[in-house]
Amino acid sequence: MTSTLAAPPGVDPALFAVLEREARAKLEGREPAHDMFHVLRVHENAVRIARDEGADEAVSATAALLHELFTLPKSHPESHRAGDVCAEHARALLARERAPEELTRRVTEAIRDHAFSKGAAPPSREAAVLQDADRLDALGAIGLARMWATCADMKRPFYAPEDPFCETRAPDDKAWGLDHVYKKLLVVPERLHTQAARRLAAERVAFLRAFVDQLRREITPSPQPPAGGRGGRAAPGTK
């Protein structure tokens, strides 16, 4: 993949091109739930939300571009700290390329608290934009594709056969793939910060619910026929 992103207003195009090349190099071979295609989608979301919400596009776009420089597997016990470590990687890269100090500070701040698993409140409007942009990519068709990719990467079964839809138990997405829908995906909309993201999320959430309904129809056992044969008729040779 070659450089494809336009530099946002206020960022030197040469600097942004270097940052994009570095991001692509870092993400080469990354599993598909957190690869460069994910970064490009989050970048697009961030630019759209920033423009709608009047946030700083330079900070939002740059933070989105660099928010996956470092990650940890979802099964790692310290996965909630990945954003903190990623922020330091971004800071080092921006300092190496002599980016403006204010841009570096604000981008690092946004990346530090972007992870859903960390549960941190965004410290700035641009941090809220990055959180929302990243969380939108967990919803809809692409969100489900990413969920199943992670499920396969962690070698988890698709669903708990005794209670696939978490009707009588708390969801455990470390053990069952589908549980992630209940543990995170259906919780995301209430944790979005911007009106723009909420508008974009609505259709994606509807798709998630439609998928779950279809899956329920496909994997729920059919009712057993009444005793005595189909429709309750007497078996042949009986009265």
Buried (B, 14 or more C-beta within 10 A) or exposed (E): EEEEBEBBEEBBEEBBBBBBEBBBEBBEEBBBBBBBBBBBBBBBBBBBBBEBBEBBBBBBBBBBBBBBBBBBEBEEEEBBBBBBBBBBBBBEBBEEBEBBEEBBBBBBBBBBBBBBEBEBEBEBBBBBBBBBBBBBBBBBEBBBEBBBBBBBBBEBEBBBEEEBBBEEEEBBBEEBBBBBBBBBBBEBBEEBBBEBBBEBBEEBBEBBEEBBEEBEEEEEEEEEEEEEEEEEEEEEEEE
